[in-house]
Amino acid sequence: MKIEEFKKERERLNKIIMKHSDTVTKRFFALDTQTYQAGALSAKQKELMGLVSSIVLRCDDCILYHLIRSKEEGVTDSELIETADIALIVGGSITIPHLRRMFDKWTELKNMEEK
């Protein structure tokens, strides 16, 4: 799935969730949003932490979301590589297929930026 398609589909599905959600789910979504805002740690650092966690947990949707947000927060190639290294050490070789797809999407994000 292309990045723009992912963003649109995620937004569409989130609207459906919110339509059918109770207070608990809405509070969880709000807490998630607040957690990634800058505080003692920058939003950039928090997105990279989210990216490591997503890679280790092997959630491709989560990886792509945090990758997009990391790019929006100004993550460099070098920072992404070191982040991937941490995920690989923590998660082991089972994360390699997810790292492949992540770097492929990173290239797509960079190409979108150049246009």
Backbone as JSON Lines, residues from 0, in Angstrom:
{"i":0,"aa":"M","n":[0.85,-1.17,0.0],"ca":[0.0,0.0,0.0],"c":[0.9,1.24,0.0]}
{"i":1,"aa":"K","n":[0.56,2.19,-0.84],"ca":[1.28,3.45,-0.9],"c":[1.0,4.28,0.34]}
{"i":2,"aa":"I","n":[1.91,5.15,0.66],"ca":[1.81,5.93,1.89],"c":[0.55,6.79,1.93]}
{"i":3,"aa":"E","n":[0.23,7.46,0.85],"ca":[-0.98,8.3,0.84],"c":[-2.24,7.45,1.01]}
{"i":4,"aa":"E","n":[-2.26,6.27,0.41],"ca":[-3.4,5.36,0.58],"c":[-3.5,4.92,2.04]}
{"i":5,"aa":"F","n":[-2.37,4.61,2.65],"ca":[-2.34,4.21,4.06],"c":[-2.93,5.3,4.94]}
{"i":6,"aa":"K","n":[-2.5,6.54,4.72],"ca":[-2.98,7.65,5.54],"c":[-4.5,7.82,5.41]}
{"i":7,"aa":"K","n":[-4.99,7.76,4.19],"ca":[-6.43,7.9,3.96],"c":[-7.21,6.75,4.59]}
{"i":8,"aa":"E","n":[-6.71,5.55,4.43],"ca":[-7.4,4.37,4.98],"c":[-7.38,4.4,6.5]}
{"i":9,"aa":"R","n":[-6.27,4.79,7.08],"ca":[-6.17,4.89,8.54],"c":[-7.17,5.92,9.06]}
{"i":10,"aa":"E","n":[-7.25,7.06,8.4],"ca":[-8.2,8.1,8.81],"c":[-9.64,7.6,8.68]}
{"i":11,"aa":"R","n":[-9.95,6.92,7.6],"ca":[-11.31,6.38,7.38],"c":[-11.66,5.38,8.48]}
{"i":12,"aa":"L","n":[-10.74,4.48,8.76],"ca":[-11.0,3.45,9.77],"c":[-11.07,4.04,11.18]}
{"i":13,"aa":"N","n":[-10.27,5.06,11.45],"ca":[-10.35,5.7,12.76],"c":[-11.71,6.36,12.97]}
{"i":14,"aa":"K","n":[-12.27,6.93,11.91],"ca":[-13.61,7.53,12.01],"c":[-14.64,6.46,12.35]}
{"i":15,"aa":"I","n":[-14.49,5.29,11.76],"ca":[-15.42,4.18,12.05],"c":[-15.27,3.75,13.51]}
{"i":16,"aa":"I","n":[-14.04,3.62,13.97],"ca":[-13.82,3.25,15.37],"c":[-14.49,4.26,16.29]}
{"i":17,"aa":"M","n":[-14.26,5.54,16.03],"ca":[-14.83,6.58,16.9],"c":[-16.36,6.57,16.87]}
{"i":18,"aa":"K","n":[-16.93,6.23,15.74],"ca":[-18.39,6.17,15.62],"c":[-18.96,5.08,16.54]}
{"i":19,"aa":"H","n":[-18.22,4.0,16.7],"ca":[-18.69,2.84,17.46],"c":[-18.05,2.73,18.84]}
{"i":20,"aa":"S","n":[-17.32,3.77,19.26],"ca":[-16.54,3.68,20.5],"c":[-17.29,4.19,21.71]}
{"i":21,"aa":"D","n":[-16.84,3.66,22.84],"ca":[-17.32,4.17,24.12],"c":[-16.24,5.09,24.7]}
{"i":22,"aa":"T","n":[-16.45,5.52,25.9],"ca":[-15.53,6.44,26.56],"c":[-14.13,5.85,26.71]}
{"i":23,"aa":"V","n":[-14.03,4.58,27.02],"ca":[-12.73,3.95,27.23],"c":[-11.86,4.05,25.98]}
{"i":24,"aa":"T","n":[-12.42,3.69,24.84],"ca":[-11.65,3.75,23.59],"c":[-11.27,5.18,23.25]}
{"i":25,"aa":"K","n":[-12.18,6.1,23.41],"ca":[-11.89,7.51,23.11],"c":[-10.8,8.05,24.03]}
{"i":26,"aa":"R","n":[-10.84,7.67,25.29],"ca":[-9.79,8.09,26.22],"c":[-8.44,7.49,25.85]}
{"i":27,"aa":"F","n":[-8.45,6.24,25.41],"ca":[-7.2,5.59,24.99],"c":[-6.59,6.35,23.81]}
{"i":28,"aa":"F","n":[-7.41,6.67,22.82],"ca":[-6.92,7.41,21.65],"c":[-6.37,8.77,22.07]}
{"i":29,"aa":"A","n":[-7.06,9.45,22.98],"ca":[-6.6,10.75,23.46],"c":[-5.27,10.61,24.21]}
{"i":30,"aa":"L","n":[-5.15,9.59,25.03],"ca":[-3.92,9.34,25.77],"c":[-2.77,9.05,24.81]}
{"i":31,"aa":"D","n":[-3.03,8.28,23.78],"ca":[-2.02,7.98,22.78],"c":[-1.52,9.26,22.12]}
{"i":32,"aa":"T","n":[-2.43,10.13,21.74],"ca":[-2.07,11.4,21.12],"c":[-1.22,12.24,22.07]}
{"i":33,"aa":"Q","n":[-1.64,12.34,23.31],"ca":[-0.92,13.15,24.3],"c":[0.48,12.59,24.58]}
{"i":34,"aa":"T","n":[0.6,11.29,24.59],"ca":[1.88,10.64,24.92],"c":[2.98,11.02,23.94]}
{"i":35,"aa":"Y","n":[2.65,11.2,22.68],"ca":[3.66,11.48,21.66],"c":[3.94,12.97,21.48]}
{"i":36,"aa":"Q","n":[3.29,13.83,22.27],"ca":[3.59,15.26,22.21],"c":[4.89,15.54,22.94]}
{"i":37,"aa":"A","n":[5.57,16.6,22.51],"ca":[6.83,16.97,23.14],"c":[6.63,17.28,24.62]}
{"i":38,"aa":"G","n":[7.6,16.86,25.4],"ca":[7.64,17.12,26.84],"c":[9.1,17.12,27.22]}
{"i":39,"aa":"A","n":[9.47,16.34,28.23],"ca":[10.88,16.2,28.58],"c":[11.65,15.59,27.41]}
{"i":40,"aa":"L","n":[10.98,14.72,26.67],"ca":[11.53,14.17,25.42],"c":[10.86,14.88,24.26]}
{"i":41,"aa":"S","n":[11.59,15.08,23.19],"ca":[11.01,15.7,22.0],"c":[10.04,14.75,21.32]}
{"i":42,"aa":"A","n":[9.15,15.29,20.52],"ca":[8.23,14.45,19.75],"c":[9.02,13.52,18.83]}
{"i":43,"aa":"K","n":[10.12,13.99,18.31],"ca":[10.98,13.18,17.44],"c":[11.51,11.95,18.19]}
{"i":44,"aa":"Q","n":[12.02,12.18,19.4],"ca":[12.54,11.05,20.19],"c":[11.42,10.06,20.5]}
{"i":45,"aa":"K","n":[10.26,10.57,20.82],"ca":[9.13,9.7,21.16],"c":[8.69,8.88,19.95]}
{"i":46,"aa":"E","n":[8.68,9.48,18.77],"ca":[8.31,8.74,17.57],"c":[9.32,7.63,17.28]}
{"i":47,"aa":"L","n":[10.59,7.91,17.5],"ca":[11.61,6.87,17.29],"c":[11.44,5.74,18.3]}
{"i":48,"aa":"M","n":[11.07,6.07,19.52],"ca":[10.8,5.03,20.52],"c":[9.58,4.21,20.1]}
{"i":49,"aa":"G","n":[8.55,4.89,19.6],"ca":[7.38,4.19,19.09],"c":[7.72,3.29,17.92]}
{"i":50,"aa":"L","n":[8.64,3.76,17.08],"ca":[9.07,2.96,15.93],"c":[9.8,1.7,16.38]}
{"i":51,"aa":"V","n":[10.7,1.82,17.34],"ca":[11.4,0.64,17.86],"c":[10.39,-0.36,18.42]}
{"i":52,"aa":"S","n":[9.48,0.14,19.22],"ca":[8.47,-0.76,19.82],"c":[7.65,-1.45,18.75]}
{"i":53,"aa":"S","n":[7.27,-0.71,17.73],"ca":[6.44,-1.28,16.66],"c":[7.19,-2.34,15.88]}
{"i":54,"aa":"I","n":[8.48,-2.11,15.65],"ca":[9.29,-3.1,14.93],"c":[9.42,-4.37,15.78]}
{"i":55,"aa":"V","n":[9.72,-4.19,17.05],"ca":[9.89,-5.34,17.94],"c":[8.57,-6.13,18.05]}
{"i":56,"aa":"L","n":[7.45,-5.41,18.09],"ca":[6.14,-6.08,18.15],"c":[5.66,-6.57,16.79]}
{"i":57,"aa":"R","n":[6.38,-6.17,15.74],"ca":[6.12,-6.62,14.36],"c":[4.73,-6.21,13.86]}
{"i":58,"aa":"C","n":[4.39,-4.94,14.1],"ca":[3.11,-4.39,13.64],"c":[3.39,-3.47,12.45]}
{"i":59,"aa":"D","n":[3.15,-3.96,11.24],"ca":[3.48,-3.18,10.04],"c":[2.72,-1.85,9.96]}
{"i":60,"aa":"D","n":[1.44,-1.84,10.34],"ca":[0.7,-0.58,10.33],"c":[1.32,0.41,11.31]}
{"i":61,"aa":"C","n":[1.68,-0.07,12.49],"ca":[2.29,0.79,13.51],"c":[3.65,1.3,13.03]}
{"i":62,"aa":"I","n":[4.42,0.43,12.42],"ca":[5.73,0.82,11.89],"c":[5.55,1.94,10.88]}
{"i":63,"aa":"L","n":[4.63,1.78,9.95],"ca":[4.44,2.79,8.92],"c":[3.95,4.1,9.53]}
{"i":64,"aa":"Y","n":[3.05,4.03,10.48],"ca":[2.56,5.26,11.12],"c":[3.72,6.0,11.79]}
{"i":65,"aa":"H","n":[4.51,5.3,12.6],"ca":[5.62,5.96,13.31],"c":[6.73,6.38,12.35]}
{"i":66,"aa":"L","n":[6.88,5.68,11.25],"ca":[7.86,6.08,10.25],"c":[7.43,7.4,9.6]}
{"i":67,"aa":"I","n":[6.17,7.51,9.26],"ca":[5.64,8.76,8.68],"c":[5.81,9.9,9.67]}
{"i":68,"aa":"R","n":[5.43,9.66,10.92],"ca":[5.55,10.71,11.95],"c":[7.01,11.06,12.19]}
{"i":69,"aa":"S","n":[7.9,10.07,12.15],"ca":[9.33,10.33,12.33],"c":[9.84,11.25,11.22]}
{"i":70,"aa":"K","n":[9.42,10.98,10.0],"ca":[9.82,11.82,8.87],"c":[9.3,13.23,9.06]}
{"i":71,"aa":"E","n":[8.05,13.35,9.5],"ca":[7.46,14.67,9.75],"c":[8.21,15.42,10.85]}
{"i":72,"aa":"E","n":[8.79,14.69,11.79],"ca":[9.54,15.29,12.9],"c":[11.0,15.55,12.54]}
{"i":73,"aa":"G","n":[11.39,15.26,11.3],"ca":[12.73,15.6,10.84],"c":[13.82,14.56,11.08]}
{"i":74,"aa":"V","n":[13.42,13.31,11.25],"ca":[14.4,12.24,11.45],"c":[15.29,12.13,10.21]}
{"i":75,"aa":"T","n":[16.58,11.95,10.45],"ca":[17.54,11.8,9.36],"c":[17.77,10.31,9.05]}
{"i":76,"aa":"D","n":[18.42,10.06,7.95],"ca":[18.77,8.68,7.59],"c":[19.6,8.03,8.7]}
{"i":77,"aa":"S","n":[20.59,8.76,9.21],"ca":[21.46,8.22,10.26],"c":[20.68,7.89,11.52]}
{"i":78,"aa":"E","n":[19.75,8.75,11.9],"ca":[18.93,8.49,13.09],"c":[18.04,7.27,12.88]}
{"i":79,"aa":"L","n":[17.51,7.13,11.67],"ca":[16.66,5.97,11.38],"c":[17.47,4.68,11.43]}
{"i":80,"aa":"I","n":[18.67,4.72,10.89],"ca":[19.52,3.52,10.88],"c":[19.85,3.1,12.32]}
{"i":81,"aa":"E","n":[20.19,4.05,13.17],"ca":[20.5,3.7,14.56],"c":[19.26,3.18,15.29]}
{"i":82,"aa":"T","n":[18.12,3.74,14.97],"ca":[16.86,3.27,15.55],"c":[16.59,1.83,15.12]}
{"i":83,"aa":"A","n":[16.81,1.54,13.84],"ca":[16.63,0.19,13.32],"c":[17.59,-0.79,13.99]}
{"i":84,"aa":"D","n":[18.81,-0.32,14.25],"ca":[19.8,-1.17,14.93],"c":[19.31,-1.57,16.32]}
{"i":85,"aa":"I","n":[18.74,-0.61,17.05],"ca":[18.21,-0.91,18.38],"c":[17.08,-1.93,18.29]}
{"i":86,"aa":"A","n":[16.18,-1.71,17.34],"ca":[15.05,-2.64,17.17],"c":[15.55,-4.05,16.83]}
{"i":87,"aa":"L","n":[16.58,-4.13,16.0],"ca":[17.13,-5.43,15.61],"c":[17.77,-6.13,16.8]}
{"i":88,"aa":"I","n":[18.52,-5.39,17.61],"ca":[19.15,-5.98,18.8],"c":[18.09,-6.46,19.78]}
{"i":89,"aa":"V","n":[17.07,-5.64,20.02],"ca":[16.03,-6.0,20.98],"c":[15.14,-7.12,20.45]}
{"i":90,"aa":"G","n":[14.74,-7.0,19.19],"ca":[13.76,-7.92,18.61],"c":[14.35,-9.16,17.95]}
{"i":91,"aa":"G","n":[15.61,-9.1,17.57],"ca":[16.24,-10.24,16.91],"c":[15.96,-10.31,15.42]}
{"i":92,"aa":"S","n":[16.43,-11.39,14.84],"ca":[16.37,-11.54,13.38],"c":[14.95,-11.62,12.84]}
{"i":93,"aa":"I","n":[13.98,-11.94,13.68],"ca":[12.6,-12.01,13.22],"c":[12.08,-10.64,12.76]}
{"i":94,"aa":"T","n":[12.76,-9.57,13.19],"ca":[12.35,-8.22,12.78],"c":[12.86,-7.83,11.39]}
{"i":95,"aa":"I","n":[13.78,-8.61,10.83],"ca":[14.41,-8.23,9.56],"c":[13.39,-8.0,8.44]}
{"i":96,"aa":"P","n":[12.38,-8.86,8.24],"ca":[11.41,-8.56,7.18],"c":[10.71,-7.21,7.38]}
{"i":97,"aa":"H","n":[10.47,-6.84,8.63],"ca":[9.82,-5.57,8.92],"c":[10.77,-4.41,8.66]}
{"i":98,"aa":"L","n":[12.05,-4.61,8.93],"ca":[13.05,-3.58,8.62],"c":[13.17,-3.38,7.12]}
{"i":99,"aa":"R","n":[13.08,-4.46,6.37],"ca":[13.13,-4.34,4.9],"c":[12.0,-3.45,4.4]}
{"i":100,"aa":"R","n":[10.78,-3.75,4.88],"ca":[9.62,-2.97,4.44],"c":[9.71,-1.53,4.95]}
{"i":101,"aa":"M","n":[10.24,-1.35,6.16],"ca":[10.37,-0.01,6.7],"c":[11.3,0.84,5.84]}
{"i":102,"aa":"F","n":[12.46,0.3,5.48],"ca":[13.4,1.07,4.66],"c":[12.84,1.31,3.25]}
{"i":103,"aa":"D","n":[12.05,0.39,2.75],"ca":[11.39,0.6,1.46],"c":[10.43,1.79,1.56]}
{"i":104,"aa":"K","n":[9.65,1.84,2.64],"ca":[8.71,2.96,2.84],"c":[9.46,4.26,3.12]}
{"i":105,"aa":"W","n":[10.6,4.18,3.79],"ca":[11.41,5.37,4.03],"c":[11.85,5.98,2.7]}
{"i":106,"aa":"T","n":[12.25,5.12,1.77],"ca":[12.64,5.58,0.43],"c":[11.45,6.25,-0.25]}
{"i":107,"aa":"E","n":[10.27,5.66,-0.12],"ca":[9.07,6.26,-0.7],"c":[8.8,7.63,-0.08]}
{"i":108,"aa":"L","n":[8.93,7.75,1.24],"ca":[8.73,9.03,1.9],"c":[9.72,10.08,1.4]}
{"i":109,"aa":"K","n":[10.95,9.69,1.26],"ca":[11.98,10.63,0.78],"c":[11.69,11.05,-0.65]}
{"i":110,"aa":"N","n":[11.24,10.11,-1.48],"ca":[10.92,10.45,-2.87],"c":[9.72,11.39,-2.94]}
{"i":111,"aa":"M","n":[8.76,11.23,-2.06],"ca":[7.59,12.12,-2.01],"c":[8.03,13.54,-1.65]}
{"i":112,"aa":"E","n":[9.02,13.63,-0.78],"ca":[9.53,14.92,-0.33],"c":[10.22,15.66,-1.46]}
{"i":113,"aa":"E","n":[10.87,14.92,-2.35],"ca":[11.62,15.52,-3.45],"c":[10.71,16.06,-4.55]}
{"i":114,"aa":"K","n":[9.47,15.6,-4.6],"ca":[8.57,16.0,-5.68],"c":[7.97,17.36,-5.44]}
